[in-house]
Amino acid sequence: MAVLKFLWPGRGTTRVRGNAAEDAALAHLLAQGLQLIERNYRTPGRGGGEIDLILREPGGTLVFVEVRARADSSRGGAAASVGAVKQRRIVLAARHYLMRHRSPPPCRFDVVAIDGERIHWLKAAFDAA
């Protein structure tokens, strides 16, 4: 995938690499039949959370996605970098996002981990508890 060539050191700024990872993840999820609702949703104020991608499955489930990329899978890989603090911030942002819904749809939290050029989609990687 051409987008992945921008992910690693010496290949642009951190922002460029992050956008490339999100582009690759989004393309992967769209190919699986999900529909993009919002990208880079942020809560207002300091210490808030951010959700990289918000998508909807064909069955209506709202999917909050964290995208992480690493050059290789050493030191646990990309998925291992989504720790408890990051999960809490994502859940906080998801709750804020859902306040706009009178009757919130079913939801889940996924992680798209990119290790090297391999994309791993981890469905229900964590929950809101």
N, CA, C and O atoms as a DFTB+ gen file, in Angstrom:
516 C
 N C O
     1  1       0.851      -1.167       0.000
     2  2       0.000       0.000       0.000
     3  2       0.905       1.241       0.000
     4  3       1.747       1.386       0.885
     5  1       0.740       2.118      -0.966
     6  2       1.606       3.290      -1.128
     7  2       1.566       4.228       0.075
     8  3       2.571       4.867       0.385
     9  1       0.440       4.321       0.750
    10  2       0.312       5.216       1.898
    11  2       1.283       4.827       2.997
    12  3       1.800       5.699       3.696
    13  1       1.540       3.544       3.164
    14  2       2.374       3.066       4.258
    15  2       3.826       3.504       4.158
    16  3       4.534       3.472       5.165
    17  1       4.290       3.907       3.004
    18  2       5.692       4.302       2.880
    19  2       6.010       5.569       3.663
    20  3       7.184       5.859       3.892
    21  1       5.008       6.330       4.079
    22  2       5.227       7.575       4.819
    23  2       5.236       7.385       6.333
    24  3       5.380       8.361       7.069
    25  1       5.085       6.156       6.811
    26  2       4.904       5.941       8.228
    27  2       6.173       5.946       9.059
    28  3       6.101       6.173      10.266
    29  1       7.299       5.713       8.482
    30  2       8.476       5.413       9.282
    31  2       9.469       6.562       9.339
    32  3       9.439       7.451       8.488
    33  1      10.358       6.552      10.344
    34  2      11.311       7.645      10.554
    35  2      12.002       8.053       9.265
    36  3      12.330       7.228       8.413
    37  1      12.210       9.356       9.156
    38  2      12.831       9.877       7.939
    39  2      11.837      10.088       6.813
    40  3      12.213      10.521       5.724
    41  1      10.593       9.790       7.062
    42  2       9.544       9.892       6.035
    43  2       8.528      10.948       6.392
    44  3       7.330      10.664       6.401
    45  1       8.959      12.141       6.682
    46  2       8.024      13.213       6.977
    47  2       7.833      13.419       8.467
    48  3       8.425      12.720       9.289
    49  1       7.012      14.372       8.794
    50  2       6.764      14.717      10.190
    51  2       5.871      13.673      10.851
    52  3       5.299      12.810      10.185
    53  1       5.766      13.767      12.158
    54  2       4.880      12.879      12.900
    55  2       3.447      13.031      12.408
    56  3       2.717      12.046      12.293
    57  1       3.047      14.259      12.121
    58  2       1.687      14.499      11.621
    59  2       1.477      13.827      10.263
    60  3       0.427      13.232      10.021
    61  1       2.467      13.919       9.386
    62  2       2.360      13.283       8.071
    63  2       2.244      11.768       8.234
    64  3       1.430      11.126       7.570
    65  1       3.065      11.200       9.123
    66  2       3.009       9.753       9.350
    67  2       1.673       9.351       9.974
    68  3       1.093       8.328       9.610
    69  1       1.187      10.170      10.922
    70  2      -0.106       9.871      11.540
    71  2      -1.254       9.919      10.547
    72  3      -2.133       9.057      10.559
    73  1      -1.243      10.925       9.690
    74  2      -2.285      11.026       8.656
    75  2      -2.211       9.861       7.684
    76  3      -3.239       9.344       7.246
    77  1      -0.994       9.450       7.348
    78  2      -0.832       8.310       6.431
    79  2      -1.375       7.037       7.067
    80  3      -2.027       6.237       6.395
    81  1      -1.111       6.842       8.361
    82  2      -1.634       5.664       9.060
    83  2      -3.158       5.695       9.090
    84  3      -3.806       4.678       8.843
    85  1      -3.734       6.860       9.392
    86  2      -5.196       6.970       9.410
    87  2      -5.783       6.746       8.024
    88  3      -6.832       6.115       7.894
    89  1      -5.120       7.254       6.984
    90  2      -5.584       7.024       5.610
    91  2      -5.597       5.533       5.292
    92  3      -6.561       5.024       4.720
    93  1      -4.523       4.833       5.664
    94  2      -4.433       3.395       5.403
    95  2      -5.510       2.638       6.175
    96  3      -6.161       1.746       5.631
    97  1      -5.696       2.998       7.450
    98  2      -6.723       2.344       8.264
    99  2      -8.114       2.596       7.696
   100  3      -8.932       1.680       7.599
   101  1      -8.372       3.837       7.324
   102  2      -9.682       4.184       6.774
   103  2      -9.954       3.411       5.486
   104  3     -11.046       2.873       5.306
   105  1      -8.984       3.353       4.603
   106  2      -9.157       2.599       3.352
   107  2      -9.460       1.130       3.651
   108  3     -10.313       0.522       3.004
   109  1      -8.765       0.573       4.622
   110  2      -8.985      -0.829       5.002
   111  2     -10.412      -1.029       5.525
   112  3     -11.085      -1.987       5.143
   113  1     -10.866      -0.140       6.386
   114  2     -12.200      -0.282       6.973
   115  2     -13.313      -0.022       5.958
   116  3     -14.345      -0.694       5.984
   117  1     -13.112       0.940       5.073
   118  2     -14.101       1.190       4.026
   119  2     -14.235      -0.024       3.113
   120  3     -15.335      -0.357       2.671
   121  1     -13.113      -0.684       2.834
   122  2     -13.134      -1.889       1.997
   123  2     -13.889      -3.030       2.680
   124  3     -14.356      -3.955       2.015
   125  1     -14.006      -2.964       4.005
   126  2     -14.747      -3.984       4.757
   127  2     -16.230      -3.639       4.884
   128  3     -16.986      -4.374       5.518
   129  1     -16.644      -2.526       4.284
   130  2     -18.059      -2.175       4.258
   131  2     -18.513      -1.158       5.284
   132  3     -19.708      -0.877       5.377
   133  1     -17.586      -0.593       6.064
   134  2     -17.964       0.425       7.031
   135  2     -18.105       1.775       6.338
   136  3     -17.534       1.987       5.268
   137  1     -18.858       2.684       6.939
   138  2     -19.088       4.018       6.389
   139  2     -18.500       5.050       7.337
   140  3     -18.769       5.012       8.537
   141  1     -17.698       5.974       6.813
   142  2     -17.089       7.012       7.631
   143  2     -18.156       8.011       8.089
   144  3     -18.938       8.520       7.286
   145  1     -18.168       8.278       9.404
   146  2     -19.060       9.276       9.982
   147  2     -18.269      10.539      10.309
   148  3     -18.693      11.649       9.986
   149  1     -17.113      10.358      10.955
   150  2     -16.306      11.516      11.348
   151  2     -14.857      11.075      11.543
   152  3     -14.567       9.931      11.891
   153  1     -13.962      12.034      11.304
   154  2     -12.528      11.783      11.468
   155  2     -11.961      12.808      12.445
   156  3     -12.300      13.989      12.382
   157  1     -11.100      12.351      13.345
   158  2     -10.419      13.208      14.324
   159  2     -11.398      14.017      15.168
   160  3     -11.287      15.240      15.259
   161  1     -12.350      13.330      15.779
   162  2     -13.299      13.986      16.674
   163  2     -12.593      14.295      17.988
   164  3     -11.992      13.409      18.595
   165  1     -12.663      15.544      18.428
   166  2     -12.014      15.975      19.667
   167  2     -13.044      16.575      20.610
   168  3     -13.979      17.258      20.192
   169  1     -12.845      16.299      21.894
   170  2     -13.686      16.936      22.890
   171  2     -13.117      18.321      23.181
   172  3     -11.912      18.536      23.044
   173  1     -13.964      19.251      23.576
   174  2     -13.465      20.593      23.889
   175  2     -12.711      20.602      25.218
   176  3     -12.914      19.734      26.067
   177  1     -11.853      21.583      25.381
   178  2     -11.163      21.782      26.655
   179  2      -9.873      20.994      26.775
   180  3      -9.544      20.159      25.932
   181  1      -9.157      21.284      27.843
   182  2      -7.886      20.619      28.110
   183  2      -8.113      19.222      28.656
   184  3      -9.095      18.965      29.352
   185  1      -7.208      18.334      28.338
   186  2      -7.270      16.984      28.876
   187  2      -8.364      16.121      28.290
   188  3      -8.652      15.044      28.811
   189  1      -8.968      16.573      27.227
   190  2     -10.035      15.804      26.594
   191  2      -9.489      14.670      25.759
   192  3      -8.285      14.415      25.734
   193  1     -10.366      14.015      25.096
   194  2      -9.968      12.886      24.278
   195  2     -10.141      13.158      22.804
   196  3     -10.730      14.159      22.397
   197  1      -9.620      12.251      22.022
   198  2      -9.764      12.319      20.567
   199  2     -10.047      10.916      20.053
   200  3      -9.517       9.926      20.558
   201  1     -10.888      10.861      19.046
   202  2     -11.171       9.600      18.371
   203  2     -10.707       9.764      16.931
   204  3     -11.139      10.673      16.223
   205  1      -9.820       8.868      16.513
   206  2      -9.254       8.979      15.167
   207  2     -10.320       8.837      14.087
   208  3     -10.412       9.667      13.183
   209  1     -11.124       7.781      14.188
   210  2     -12.147       7.512      13.181
   211  2     -13.434       7.064      13.859
   212  3     -13.407       6.278      14.805
   213  1     -14.555       7.568      13.370
   214  2     -15.862       7.090      13.800
   215  2     -16.557       6.590      12.544
   216  3     -16.750       7.340      11.587
   217  1     -16.929       5.320      12.558
   218  2     -17.551       4.697      11.403
   219  2     -18.825       3.979      11.821
   220  3     -19.067       3.761      13.008
   221  1     -19.633       3.614      10.838
   222  2     -20.851       2.855      11.095
   223  2     -20.797       1.572      10.273
   224  3     -20.495       1.579       9.080
   225  1     -21.101       0.472      10.958
   226  2     -21.201      -0.812      10.267
   227  2     -22.538      -0.888       9.545
   228  3     -23.465      -0.162       9.903
   229  1     -22.661      -1.749       8.536
   230  2     -23.934      -1.880       7.834
   231  2     -25.110      -2.185       8.764
   232  3     -26.233      -1.764       8.484
   233  1     -24.882      -2.899       9.850
   234  2     -25.952      -3.226      10.797
   235  2     -26.315      -2.090      11.736
   236  3     -27.256      -2.220      12.519
   237  1     -25.586      -0.969      11.678
   238  2     -25.905       0.197      12.484
   239  2     -24.982       0.446      13.664
   240  3     -25.055       1.511      14.277
   241  1     -24.120      -0.500      14.000
   242  2     -23.213      -0.308      15.132
   243  2     -22.241       0.827      14.831
   244  3     -21.646       0.888      13.755
   245  1     -22.094       1.722      15.798
   246  2     -21.140       2.817      15.698
   247  2     -19.801       2.306      16.206
   248  3     -19.723       1.727      17.290
   249  1     -18.745       2.520      15.422
   250  2     -17.430       1.982      15.744
   251  2     -16.453       3.141      15.946
   252  3     -16.199       3.926      15.032
   253  1     -15.911       3.231      17.167
   254  2     -14.899       4.232      17.496
   255  2     -13.538       3.560      17.323
   256  3     -13.258       2.536      17.946
   257  1     -12.695       4.145      16.471
   258  2     -11.443       3.481      16.095
   259  2     -10.231       4.314      16.497
   260  3     -10.145       5.505      16.198
   261  1      -9.302       3.659      17.180
   262  2      -7.983       4.230      17.474
   263  2      -6.998       3.609      16.492
   264  3      -6.949       2.388      16.339
   265  1      -6.212       4.455      15.827
   266  2      -5.223       3.980      14.851
   267  2      -3.842       4.150      15.462
   268  3      -3.496       5.229      15.942
   269  1      -3.059       3.087      15.444
   270  2      -1.684       3.133      15.944
   271  2      -0.771       2.475      14.927
   272  3      -1.126       1.462      14.325
   273  1       0.406       3.057      14.736
   274  2       1.361       2.515      13.772
   275  2       2.755       2.470      14.399
   276  3       3.152       3.376      15.132
   277  1       3.475       1.413      14.099
   278  2       4.856       1.239      14.524
   279  2       5.640       0.648      13.358
   280  3       5.087      -0.060      12.517
   281  1       6.921       0.948      13.322
   282  2       7.768       0.461      12.226
   283  2       7.853      -1.060      12.223
   284  3       7.973      -1.673      11.163
   285  1       7.792      -1.676      13.410
   286  2       7.817      -3.137      13.504
   287  2       7.077      -3.543      14.766
   288  3       6.570      -2.696      15.503
   289  1       7.020      -4.835      15.007
   290  2       6.245      -5.316      16.153
   291  2       7.090      -5.532      17.398
   292  3       6.628      -6.156      18.354
   293  1       8.308      -5.032      17.406
   294  2       9.117      -5.154      18.621
   295  2       8.495      -4.313      19.728
   296  3       7.734      -3.387      19.449
   297  1       8.804      -4.618      20.946
   298  2       8.273      -3.922      22.118
   299  2       6.746      -3.952      22.170
   300  3       6.113      -2.991      22.608
   301  1       6.168      -5.050      21.727
   302  2       4.724      -5.211      21.831
   303  2       3.935      -4.795      20.611
   304  3       2.784      -5.206      20.461
   305  1       4.507      -4.002      19.741
   306  2       3.811      -3.586      18.539
   307  2       2.826      -2.459      18.763
   308  3       2.697      -1.935      19.870
   309  1       2.145      -2.102      17.719
   310  2       1.240      -0.947      17.741
   311  2       0.055      -1.145      18.680
   312  3      -0.323      -0.220      19.400
   313  1      -0.525      -2.319      18.682
   314  2      -1.719      -2.557      19.507
   315  2      -1.412      -2.409      20.991
   316  3      -2.252      -1.926      21.750
   317  1      -0.235      -2.814      21.407
   318  2       0.140      -2.745      22.824
   319  2       0.287      -1.309      23.309
   320  3       0.313      -1.065      24.515
   321  1       0.385      -0.361      22.387
   322  2       0.570       1.038      22.786
   323  2      -0.733       1.738      23.163
   324  3      -0.718       2.912      23.535
   325  1      -1.840       1.044      23.071
   326  2      -3.132       1.617      23.469
   327  2      -3.401       1.188      24.911
   328  3      -4.105       0.211      25.166
   329  1      -2.828       1.939      25.839
   330  2      -2.919       1.601      27.257
   331  2      -4.195       2.098      27.903
   332  3      -5.079       2.643      27.243
   333  1      -4.271       1.898      29.204
   334  2      -5.477       2.234      29.970
   335  2      -5.804       3.722      29.928
   336  3      -6.974       4.092      29.828
   337  1      -4.787       4.584      30.005
   338  2      -5.046       6.036      29.975
   339  2      -5.617       6.438      28.625
   340  3      -6.578       7.205      28.562
   341  1      -5.036       5.929      27.546
   342  2      -5.537       6.244      26.206
   343  2      -6.965       5.718      26.045
   344  3      -7.817       6.400      25.475
   345  1      -7.222       4.531      26.534
   346  2      -8.570       3.968      26.442
   347  2      -9.583       4.849      27.172
   348  3     -10.674       5.095      26.660
   349  1      -9.227       5.322      28.360
   350  2     -10.144       6.196      29.113
   351  2     -10.449       7.479      28.345
   352  3     -11.589       7.944      28.330
   353  1      -9.435       8.045      27.712
   354  2      -9.656       9.276      26.938
   355  2     -10.549       9.032      25.734
   356  3     -11.380       9.873      25.393
   357  1     -10.384       7.899      25.096
   358  2     -11.233       7.556      23.946
   359  2     -12.675       7.358      24.410
   360  3     -13.607       7.835      23.762
   361  1     -12.858       6.662      25.522
   362  2     -14.202       6.441      26.074
   363  2     -14.839       7.781      26.441
   364  3     -16.015       8.002      26.155
   365  1     -14.082       8.669      27.065
   366  2     -14.584      10.008      27.403
   367  2     -15.048      10.741      26.144
   368  3     -16.126      11.335      26.128
   369  1     -14.240      10.697      25.101
   370  2     -14.612      11.368      23.850
   371  2     -15.839      10.713      23.226
   372  3     -16.695      11.405      22.675
   373  1     -15.933       9.393      23.304
   374  2     -17.094       8.687      22.747
   375  2     -18.368       9.077      23.491
   376  3     -19.409       9.297      22.873
   377  1     -18.285       9.161      24.802
   378  2     -19.461       9.570      25.582
   379  2     -19.886      10.986      25.216
   380  3     -21.076      11.278      25.103
   381  1     -18.907      11.858      25.035
   382  2     -19.208      13.232      24.618
   383  2     -19.876      13.227      23.246
   384  3     -20.873      13.920      23.044
   385  1     -19.343      12.461      22.309
   386  2     -19.908      12.367      20.965
   387  2     -21.343      11.843      21.020
   388  3     -22.213      12.343      20.306
   389  1     -21.592      10.846      21.857
   390  2     -22.915      10.218      21.917
   391  2     -23.981      11.101      22.555
   392  3     -25.172      10.818      22.423
   393  1     -23.576      12.160      23.243
   394  2     -24.557      13.067      23.850
   395  2     -25.443      13.716      22.795
   396  3     -26.537      14.181      23.114
   397  1     -24.998      13.755      21.564
   398  2     -25.816      14.362      20.502
   399  2     -26.900      13.422      19.993
   400  3     -27.738      13.831      19.189
   401  1     -26.901      12.175      20.443
   402  2     -27.906      11.194      20.025
   403  2     -28.982      11.048      21.095
   404  3     -28.673      10.830      22.266
   405  1     -30.216      11.165      20.699
   406  2     -31.328      10.979      21.635
   407  2     -31.345       9.525      22.123
   408  3     -31.542       9.256      23.308
   409  1     -31.139       8.620      21.209
   410  2     -31.105       7.195      21.534
   411  2     -29.828       6.617      20.906
   412  3     -29.828       6.254      19.730
   413  1     -28.744       6.533      21.685
   414  2     -27.462       6.086      21.125
   415  2     -27.545       4.684      20.525
   416  3     -28.195       3.803      21.087
   417  1     -26.893       4.479      19.396
   418  2     -26.873       3.162      18.762
   419  2     -25.905       2.240      19.505
   420  3     -25.151       2.697      20.364
   421  1     -25.922       0.953      19.181
   422  2     -24.902       0.062      19.739
   423  2     -23.523       0.569      19.311
   424  3     -23.359       1.071      18.199
   425  1     -22.535       0.434      20.197
   426  2     -21.192       0.962      19.927
   427  2     -20.139      -0.058      20.312
   428  3     -20.393      -0.981      21.087
   429  1     -18.941       0.129      19.750
   430  2     -17.798      -0.648      20.203
   431  2     -16.528       0.138      19.922
   432  3     -16.528       1.107      19.164
   433  1     -15.442      -0.305      20.555
   434  2     -14.144       0.344      20.435
   435  2     -13.171      -0.611      19.757
   436  3     -12.863      -1.681      20.282
   437  1     -12.694      -0.209      18.587
   438  2     -11.748      -1.019      17.819
   439  2     -10.395      -0.330      17.779
   440  3     -10.285       0.872      18.022
   441  1      -9.376      -1.104      17.471
   442  2      -8.031      -0.580      17.230
   443  2      -7.574      -1.101      15.882
   444  3      -7.714      -2.288      15.588
   445  1      -7.025      -0.210      15.059
   446  2      -6.344      -0.634      13.848
   447  2      -4.864      -0.425      14.131
   448  3      -4.392       0.702      14.283
   449  1      -4.146      -1.544      14.198
   450  2      -2.717      -1.532      14.506
   451  2      -1.943      -1.813      13.224
   452  3      -2.179      -2.811      12.543
   453  1      -1.022      -0.918      12.912
   454  2      -0.201      -1.083      11.711
   455  2       1.234      -1.326      12.174
   456  3       1.880      -0.440      12.732
   457  1       1.715      -2.541      11.932
   458  2       3.085      -2.924      12.267
   459  2       3.821      -3.167      10.962
   460  3       3.539      -4.126      10.243
   461  1       4.777      -2.279      10.663
   462  2       5.437      -2.378       9.364
   463  2       4.419      -2.076       8.286
   464  3       3.858      -0.982       8.239
   465  1       4.183      -3.040       7.425
   466  2       3.176      -2.858       6.379
   467  2       1.964      -3.755       6.601
   468  3       1.134      -3.919       5.707
   469  1       1.865      -4.332       7.790
   470  2       0.731      -5.209       8.109
   471  2      -0.322      -4.440       8.893
   472  3      -0.017      -3.775       9.883
   473  1      -1.559      -4.540       8.437
   474  2      -2.678      -3.887       9.110
   475  2      -3.487      -4.943       9.849
   476  3      -3.921      -5.935       9.263
   477  1      -3.686      -4.712      11.159
   478  2      -4.471      -5.611      11.994
   479  2      -5.676      -4.833      12.515
   480  3      -5.522      -3.795      13.158
   481  1      -6.859      -5.334      12.237
   482  2      -8.082      -4.712      12.731
   483  2      -8.557      -5.508      13.935
   484  3      -8.997      -6.650      13.796
   485  1      -8.473      -4.921      15.093
   486  2      -8.861      -5.584      16.339
   487  2     -10.238      -5.075      16.747
   488  3     -10.371      -3.986      17.305
   489  1     -11.253      -5.875      16.463
   490  2     -12.627      -5.508      16.800
   491  2     -12.833      -5.683      18.296
   492  3     -12.322      -6.621      18.906
   493  1     -13.593      -4.758      18.874
   494  2     -13.901      -4.800      20.316
   495  2     -12.612      -4.953      21.125
   496  3     -12.526      -5.801      22.014
   497  1     -11.618      -4.131      20.814
   498  2     -10.317      -4.218      21.466
   499  2     -10.389      -3.881      22.957
   500  3      -9.595      -4.381      23.753
   501  1     -11.343      -3.034      23.323
   502  2     -11.571      -2.704      24.732
   503  2     -13.004      -2.233      24.861
   504  3     -13.692      -2.014      23.863
   505  1     -13.452      -2.078      26.109
   506  2     -14.828      -1.610      26.310
   507  2     -14.848      -0.389      27.208
   508  3     -13.801       0.063      27.673
   509  1     -16.025       0.140      27.451
   510  2     -16.159       1.396      28.179
   511  2     -16.092       1.225      29.698
   512  3     -16.127       2.214      30.430
   513  1     -15.997      -0.001      30.173
   514  2     -15.969      -0.249      31.625
   515  2     -14.663       0.180      32.264
   516  3     -14.492       0.035      33.474
